[in-house]
Amino acid sequence: MVRPPALRAGDRVRVIAPAGVPDTRLARGIQILEGFGLVVEPGAHLYDRFGYLAGTDDDRLADLNAAFSDPGIRGVFAARGGYGTQRIIDRFDRDAVRRDPRVFVGFSDLTVLSGRVWNAARLVTFYGPMMNWTDSRTGPTEIESLRRAIMTTDPIVLTTDPAEPSAAVSIPGTATGTLLGGNLTMLQASIGTRDLPDLHGAIVLLEETDEAPYAYDRMLTQLIRSGALKGIAGVALGHFTNAPVVAGQWTAAQAVQDRLSTLGVPVLGGLRSGHGNGQLTVPLGTQATLDTTTGTLSVAPGVTL
């Protein structure tokens, strides 16, 4: 496991768009990074558009590889998710990651990049907000969570929020392991590729948005059938955002409870990670402890000073 150096005021960082097209909200995310004292540079094709993608595959790939190979860039931030990272990830310069580790922050569609970086270099990444920022979803507390995760070695503790739909999922126990995972759709889509980490012994973070309960069931079933979840230590559940509720049918939480109960591991839900309001930043690749009695996920710092 390799922790990147913590970002410091004055460091150059790059904002890139490997997937979907950012909009006017991007200016707010850049402003927040500048408020940390960072020197923000846009990728050469950050504002391109190619259909529903933020530029052609070749141009998005060029920005991605440039951000990880420029020795002066100490942090890489995704502008937004959506779709598109899978189209370019097989040409990602893994050697650059091994040569010079740096901070990377993104989530959702960028789950595949975090997985590829982990497989290539065992580099810790950060599952946190995109720079296409929405203050009503990620306010001052979430801004501070991002800053602390990438600029300090302060402890990171997520506590279950009973108001979150995934809080209804609970399988008692404690577990310790490497925190890995991310967006459920992207993990399921990564089966059979070099993007899916070996999850044996891991605490698996899962979150999802805009999916029906049966889709949660289908994706978890595929991960189970493929053997991807064999030997995991536990499951930490983030946001289940915008999952429809139909009278007389399972909710997303009930479908997930049914599927995960077959694994025989502790499960803690209700964590503020993912697409919902109050998204907090957590490192992927460091040791974590899940405790359903205290309702906490405690994660070791993701950077070194």
N, C-alpha and C positions, 0 to 999 in steps of 0.2 A: 504494500500500500504506500502510495506516494502522496504527501500533502503538498500543494503548491505554496509558494511564499505568500504571506498575507499582503493584500494591496495596501499601499501607503499613499498619503496625499502627494500629488505630483506625478504618480505613475500614469503612463499612457495606457488606455484601454480602447478596445475596438467594439463597436456595435455592428452586428451583421444580421442578415435575414436569410437563413438557409431554407426557409419554408414559405409561409404566406406573406402577404403584402402588408407592411405596417401602414398606419394612417397618422392623422394629426396628433394623436396621443403620444407618439414617439418623442415629441419635443419635451414632454413632461418627464419621461424616463431619463432622457439625457440630462435634463436639469437636475434630477435627483443625484445622478452620478457625479455631476460637477459639484453639487453640494457636499459630496464626500471629499472634495479636493482632488478628484481624478481628472485627468486630461482626456476628454472623450473624442475619439476619431470615428467618423462614419466609414463603413466599408465602401469600396469604390462603387458598388452596385446596390447600395442600401435602399435607394429610392426607385429602383427599376420595377417594371411590371411585365410579366409574361403570362397572360391568361390569369389564373388564380395563384400564380407563383410570383415570388419577388425577384423576377429576372429569369433568364435562361438557366438551365442546369449548369452549363459551363461557367457562367458568370457567378452564380451563387457558390459553386464549388471553389472558384478562384478566391472569392472573399473569405470563405471558410478556411482554406489552406493558408492564405496570406495572414490571417489573424493568428493562427497557431504557429507560424514559422518566423514571423518578424520578431527578432530578438528584443526589440524595444517595447513590444506589447506585453503587458503583464496580466491583463484580464480580457476575457471575451464574453460579451453579453448578447443574447439573442433578442432581436427586435420583437418577434412574435412567433407563434406556433402556426396552427392551421394544418397545413399539409405540405410535404415536399422534401423533407430531409432524407427520407428513404431513397429518393431518386438520385442522390449524389453521394451517399455515405460510403459506397464501395470504392470511391476514388479519394477518400479522405487520407491525408498524409499522416499516417500513424507514426512514422519515424520522427516527425517534428514534435509530436507530443512526448515521445520518449526522450528526445534531446533536451527539451527545455519546458518543463511543466509550468503551467500557469492556470489562473482561476478561470473557470467557465461556469456561467449561470444560465439556466434555461429550464423549461419543463414541457409537458404535453408532448407535441411532436418531436421535441428535442430529446426525449427519452432515448431514442435510438443513438444519438450522438453520445450521450452519457454512457450508454452501454458499450459503444465501440471504443470510447476512450478508456473505460475500465478494462476491457479485454486487451487492449493494445499496450497499456502502460501501467495498469493498476492506479491510475490517477484519480484522486477524489474530485468530484464535481459537485455542483450546488443546484439542488432542485428548488428553484425560486422564481420570482416574477419575471415576465418579459419586460422589455423597456417600452413597449406599447402600453403605457401605464394608465390605469384608471384609479383615481384617488378615492372614489366611492367604494372600491373593492379592496384596495390596498392603501391604507392611510398611514399616519405617523408611526404606529406600532410596527407595521409591516416594513416600512422604510428602515426603521432601526434594526429589525430582525435581519434584513439583508446586509446592512452595514456591519453588524456584529459578526455575521457568519463569514464574511470575506475579508474583514480588516482586523479582527481580534481573535484571540483564542479563548474567549469567554465560553462557559458551558452553554449548550443548546438543549433546552427541554421543551417538548411539546406536551400539552396537557389536554386530555379529552374534553371536548365541548359538548355537553348534553344536547344542545340545540342542533348539532350537525346530524343529518340523516344516518351517517355511518356509525354514530354512537350507539345505535340499536344493535349493532353486531358486537358480541362479546363472547370469548371463550377463555375462561380464567387461566391464569398462570403467569410465569415470568420467563423471559428468554433473553439471551445475549448473542449477538452475532453481527456480522457486517451488514450495514443498512444498504440495500440495493433495491432497484425497482423503478417505479414511476407511474406513468399513465397505463392503465390496463389495456386499452386498445392497442397501444404501441408495443407493449410487451407481447401480447398475443400475436401481433403482426410480425414480430421478430423471431418467432420460432423457425428454426432451420437456417438462420442467418448468423453472421458473426457479431450481431448487435446484442444478442441476448446473453447476459452474464450467466455464469454457473452460480446458481442460487443455493447450492448445498450449504447448509449451515448459516444461511443468511436470514436476517429479518427483512421481509419483503414489504416495501411500501407500495400501496396501490391506491389510485384515485381515478375518478372518471367523471365525465360530463356528457349531458345530452344523449344518454342511452337508456333504453327500456330495461326493466328488470330481467327479461329473458336474455338480453344481450350480455349482462353481467354473468349470468349463468353460463351462456354459450362460451364466452371468452375464458372464464375460469375452468370450465370443463375441458377446453382444448389445452390449456396450460397443464392441467392435471394429467390428461391422457398422454400428452407428449413427454411426461416425466420431468418437466421443467421445475415443478414444485416439490419434487421428491427430496426429502431430507432437509427441508427448510426448518429454521428454528422457530419462526413466528411470523405473524402478519400484522403490519401497522396500516390502518385504513384512514385515508385522508377524505377529501370532499367527495360526496356523491351528489353532483350538481345537476339540477333540472331533470331528475329521473321521474317520469310520469307515474302517478299513483292511480290505479284502477280498482274500484270497489270489488271485493271478492277475490282479488288476485294478490300474489306476493308483491311486496315492495322490493326495491333494489336491495335494501338491507336484509330482508328475509331470504331472498335468493342467494345472497352472498353468505349468509349464516349457514344455509343448507349446504352449499358447496364446500365451504372451508371447514365445516365440522367433520368432514371425512379425513382431514389431514392430521388430526391429533396434536395440534400445536396451539399455543396461546394466540389470541387475536384481540387487538385493541383498536376500537373504532373512535370516530369523533375528532380526529386530529385535523388541525387547520393547515392542510397541505393540499394544493391542487387548484382547481378552477373556481372555487367558491370565494366568498368574501373572507377577508382576514388571512390571506395566504402568507404563511411564514416560510422562511428559507431554511432548508436542512441540507447538510452534506450527504452525498451518497458515496460510500466506500470506506467510511470509518466505523468503529465499533459503536454499537447502540444496545441499550437495555430497555426492554419493554416490560412494563409491570401493570397488570390489569387491576391490582388492588389500589395502587396510588393513581392509576389512570394516566401514567406518564410514559413518554418515549424520550429517554435521555441519550443524546448523541455526542460522541467525542468531537472536538473541534476539527474543522476541515482544512485549516491552514497552519503554517508554521511561521513564527516570527523571525 
